Amino acid sequence: MEQNEVFEAVKSVVMDVLKIDGDNITMDTRFIEDLKADSMDQFFLIDGFCEKFDVNISDEDARSIHSVGDAVNAIMAGKK
């Protein structure tokens, strides 16, 4: 999968979980600061990424995912 494809799919998970439109979502968009996600939202986001991409993101790795770009990079690393 190309990075752009992963980004678009990550964006769709974010839009679905947070019930927002994705017009302003970029690789730099931060879940807590920019999208007002709380800890439960973050749990559901990670769960959604794992399900959508069929990857396993450890709790340790999940703690370092703060932005859309972090999620894309974690998924790309997990898909190798």
C-alpha positions as MATLAB code, in Angstrom:
seq = 'MEQNEVFEAVKSVVMDVLKIDGDNITMDTRFIEDLKADSMDQFFLIDGFCEKFDVNISDEDARSIHSVGDAVNAIMAGKK';
ca = [
       0.000    0.000    0.000;
       1.230    3.468   -0.831;
       1.525    6.117    1.877;
      -1.247    8.171    0.281;
      -3.619    5.171    0.271;
      -2.835    4.525    3.939;
      -3.402    8.229    4.715;
      -6.826    8.214    3.008;
      -7.855    5.054    4.860;
      -6.589    6.438    8.201;
      -8.563    9.613    7.494;
     -11.727    7.567    6.892;
     -11.274    5.740   10.229;
     -10.749    9.094   12.010;
     -13.863   10.558   10.368;
     -15.902    7.489   11.311;
     -14.706    7.214   14.931;
     -14.814   10.930   15.744;
     -17.922   11.641   13.635;
     -16.285   14.565   11.833;
     -15.736   15.538    8.228;
     -12.220   15.127    6.959;
     -11.776   18.385    5.089;
      -9.102   19.702    7.432;
      -7.308   16.430    8.225;
      -3.637   16.373    7.173;
      -0.631   14.263    8.136;
       0.111   16.872   10.845;
      -3.361   16.775   12.400;
      -3.094   15.811   16.077;
      -5.862   13.712   17.604;
      -6.093   15.405   21.004;
      -5.044   18.991   20.308;
      -6.652   19.442   16.888;
      -9.546   16.983   16.848;
     -10.416   17.070   20.582;
     -10.213   13.269   20.916;
     -10.272   11.863   24.434;
      -8.623    8.676   25.704;
     -11.607    6.512   24.709;
     -11.575    8.027   21.219;
      -7.884    7.195   20.960;
      -8.568    3.594   21.971;
     -11.270    3.317   19.294;
      -9.006    4.946   16.700;
      -6.185    2.450   17.334;
      -8.697   -0.399   17.306;
     -10.135    0.915   14.035;
      -6.678    1.147   12.443;
      -5.830   -2.417   13.509;
      -9.084   -3.717   12.071;
      -8.955   -1.732    8.820;
      -5.338   -2.568    8.020;
      -5.131   -6.000    9.646;
      -2.100   -4.933   11.692;
      -1.323   -5.256   15.374;
      -0.365   -2.018   17.114;
       1.046   -2.712   20.565;
      -0.002   -0.613   23.555;
       3.525    0.762   23.669;
       3.393    1.801   19.997;
      -0.117    3.180   20.434;
       1.125    5.566   23.133;
       3.420    7.205   20.587;
       0.653    7.824   18.042;
      -0.406   11.447   18.490;
      -1.116   12.535   14.920;
      -2.473   11.212   11.646;
       1.120   10.998   10.363;
       2.147    8.911   13.395;
      -0.715    6.512   12.644;
       0.219    6.282    8.950;
       3.862    5.567    9.842;
       2.927    2.923   12.432;
       0.647    1.192    9.936;
       3.249    1.337    7.158;
       5.816   -0.186    9.551;
       3.348   -2.864   10.623;
       2.517   -3.846    7.042;
       6.114   -4.696    6.064;
];
